[in-house]
């Protein structure tokens, strides 16, 4: 029986990765002869395989099939970001005569079930993950499936990905408010209903705090609120901020949807936007434009198109020009932001 150097038992792909100093995904790609691995790295992986006498399991070594199907996995369909990303990715793959299988895994139970069964289903040639929180053990299941994996809207280890810099997005949004003279700046986040942690949310929080600290502004924890996911998340968050003894004069919102709901709640309280309260969202969707919300446009359609092109390149045996693509995001100033008021209206 082949054993690990420390006698733990059968050698697995993780042992090869650790010895070679690369990720499990790189080992998998090297063994399957896929692009994205340099000749030097591939040689080191193969030497390590020989050194450890590693026998590739059938599940891990299966080559790309010819199903002409791609699995698109996302947490939910009821958000503008997810639905726009899905529609664009699907259109790009359909043009190449590829069928799309949709997996909506919005709860921890569904994610666990999907990743548990994924390697044994083996009925797709590639998997596209759209803004999905993934645990380490689920990453390993992706490696075992033996198909191409593309990550859209976030980054995951060294899998090919298309995303934006969410820290920079938050810094840009808060800097815009600071430039307008605001110093009492809040943030409204949203949480998934099953407690999943989203990289974009954590990164935007980091950028929000970073921008304040960079201007010597002490962070008041009361100004950072989190509301349960839903159409009223922005309104719920805004009500909490306006209930403070010293409410903010400006708020950075996780998304345009949240900003629209927050603006509605503020106006119900008799506040004027932007004369009394400024709001910045993120996305660049049509709803934000309709409600005149200043936003950070993250060009979701461009992200999705780039992700679908990456899938097509990989399935055709071509190495993408950039396997870790970060697209720019742009500040779009509209009517929801203005100079800080001389004094905040009494509540």
Rosetta blueprint (number, residue, H / E / L):
1 X L
2 X L
3 X L
4 X L
5 X L
6 X L
7 X L
8 X L
9 X L
10 X L
11 X L
12 X L
13 X H
14 X H
15 X H
16 X H
17 X H
18 X H
19 X H
20 X H
21 X L
22 X L
23 X L
24 X H
25 X H
26 X H
27 X H
28 X H
29 X H
30 X H
31 X H
32 X L
33 X L
34 X L
35 X L
36 X L
37 X L
38 X L
39 X H
40 X H
41 X H
42 X H
43 X H
44 X H
45 X H
46 X H
47 X H
48 X H
49 X H
50 X H
51 X H
52 X H
53 X L
54 X L
55 X L
56 X L
57 X L
58 X H
59 X H
60 X H
61 X H
62 X L
63 X L
64 X L
65 X L
66 X L
67 X L
68 X L
69 X E
70 X E
71 X E
72 X E
73 X E
74 X E
75 X L
76 X L
77 X L
78 X L
79 X L
80 X H
81 X H
82 X H
83 X H
84 X H
85 X H
86 X H
87 X H
88 X H
89 X H
90 X H
91 X H
92 X H
93 X H
94 X H
95 X H
96 X L
97 X L
98 X L
99 X E
100 X E
101 X E
102 X E
103 X E
104 X E
105 X L
106 X L
107 X L
108 X H
109 X H
110 X H
111 X H
112 X H
113 X H
114 X H
115 X H
116 X H
117 X H
118 X H
119 X H
120 X H
121 X H
122 X L
123 X L
124 X L
125 X L
126 X E
127 X E
128 X E
129 X E
130 X E
131 X L
132 X L
133 X L
134 X L
135 X L
136 X H
137 X H
138 X H
139 X H
140 X H
141 X H
142 X H
143 X H
144 X H
145 X H
146 X L
147 X L
148 X E
149 X E
150 X E
151 X E
152 X E
153 X L
154 X L
155 X L
156 X L
157 X L
158 X L
159 X L
160 X E
161 X E
162 X E
163 X E
164 X L
165 X L
166 X H
167 X H
168 X H
169 X H
170 X H
171 X H
172 X H
173 X H
174 X H
175 X H
176 X H
177 X H
178 X H
179 X H
180 X L
181 X L
182 X L
183 X L
184 X L
185 X E
186 X E
187 X E
188 X E
189 X E
190 X E
191 X E
192 X L
193 X L
194 X L
195 X L
196 X L
197 X L
198 X L
199 X H
200 X H
201 X H
202 X H
203 X H
204 X H
205 X H
206 X H
207 X H
208 X H
209 X H
210 X H
211 X H
212 X H
213 X H
214 X H
215 X L
216 X L
217 X L
218 X L
219 X L
220 X L
221 X H
222 X H
223 X H
224 X E
225 X E
226 X E
227 X E
228 X E
229 X L
230 X L
231 X L
232 X L
233 X H
234 X H
235 X H
236 X H
237 X H
238 X H
239 X H
240 X H
241 X H
242 X H
243 X L
244 X L
245 X L
246 X L
247 X L
248 X L
249 X L
250 X E
251 X E
252 X E
253 X E
254 X L
255 X L
256 X H
257 X H
258 X H
259 X H
260 X H
261 X H
262 X H
263 X H
264 X H
265 X H
266 X H
267 X H
268 X H
269 X L
270 X L
271 X L
272 X L
273 X L
274 X L
275 X L
276 X L
277 X L
278 X E
279 X E
280 X E
281 X E
282 X E
283 X E
284 X L
285 X L
286 X H
287 X H
288 X H
289 X H
290 X H
291 X L
292 X L
293 X L
294 X E
295 X E
296 X E
297 X E
298 X L
299 X L
300 X H
301 X H
302 X H
303 X H
304 X H
305 X H
306 X H
307 X H
308 X H
309 X H
310 X H
311 X H
312 X H
313 X H
314 X H
315 X H
316 X L
317 X L
318 X L
319 X L
320 X L
321 X L
322 X L
323 X L
324 X E
325 X E
326 X E
327 X L
328 X L
329 X L
330 X E
331 X E
332 X E
333 X L
334 X L
335 X L
336 X L
337 X L
338 X L
339 X L
340 X L
341 X L
342 X L
343 X L
344 X L
345 X L
346 X L
347 X L
